[in-house]
Amino acid sequence: MSVVFGCVIGADRKPIKGASVMFVRGPVALPDIALITDAAGEFALTAPVDGIYTVLVNAQGFPSVERQVRVSGKASTSIDIIVGGK
């Protein structure tokens, strides 16, 4: 298993606390379970198998954002997701 971790930030580069983050697509069926970012906007999701996953972020007051990430082996993958950017 691999871990996808990162931070949800606003266009002003400040962390977004309380955003929901979840996998919505991947190489295998995934549960509909979202994690909530902490005070630093950080999250960590576990990817069960290698492949390309789509991460969905919902944060109050911002449009939803989707980002794709490729995971491979047991390596961790880091992504920062900006909400409210143009």
JOSULBEL-V812782 format. One record per residue. PSI is psi in whole degrees, 0 to 359 (999 if undefined). NEAR is the number of other ideal C-beta (glycine too) atoms within 10 Angstrom. Layout:
psi:PSI near:NEAR
psi:PSI near:NEAR
This chain:
psi:147 near:10
psi:158 near:21
psi:131 near:14
psi:119 near:21
psi:161 near:14
psi:203 near:22
psi:140 near:19
psi:123 near:27
psi:155 near:21
psi:173 near:17
psi:336 near:11
psi:6 near:8
psi:12 near:10
psi:144 near:9
psi:148 near:16
psi:109 near:21
psi:141 near:14
psi:12 near:12
psi:145 near:25
psi:138 near:17
psi:131 near:24
psi:157 near:17
psi:132 near:22
psi:341 near:13
psi:149 near:13
psi:183 near:17
psi:349 near:13
psi:166 near:10
psi:139 near:6
psi:145 near:16
psi:152 near:8
psi:69 near:7
psi:125 near:9
psi:146 near:16
psi:155 near:15
psi:130 near:10
psi:149 near:22
psi:189 near:14
psi:336 near:8
psi:5 near:12
psi:12 near:22
psi:152 near:16
psi:163 near:23
psi:123 near:13
psi:143 near:22
psi:123 near:12
psi:121 near:24
psi:331 near:16
psi:164 near:11
psi:152 near:15
psi:191 near:15
psi:130 near:13
psi:150 near:24
psi:125 near:14
psi:130 near:23
psi:133 near:16
psi:128 near:23
psi:124 near:15
psi:132 near:22
psi:129 near:8
psi:0 near:8
psi:152 near:17
psi:152 near:10
psi:150 near:11
psi:136 near:18
psi:140 near:11
psi:141 near:16
psi:145 near:10
psi:140 near:20
psi:130 near:12
psi:146 near:23
psi:133 near:11
psi:209 near:8
psi:11 near:9
psi:146 near:9
psi:149 near:13
psi:131 near:16
psi:132 near:11
psi:142 near:15
psi:136 near:13
psi:122 near:23
psi:128 near:18
psi:146 near:19
psi:6 near:14
psi:165 near:13
psi:999 near:4
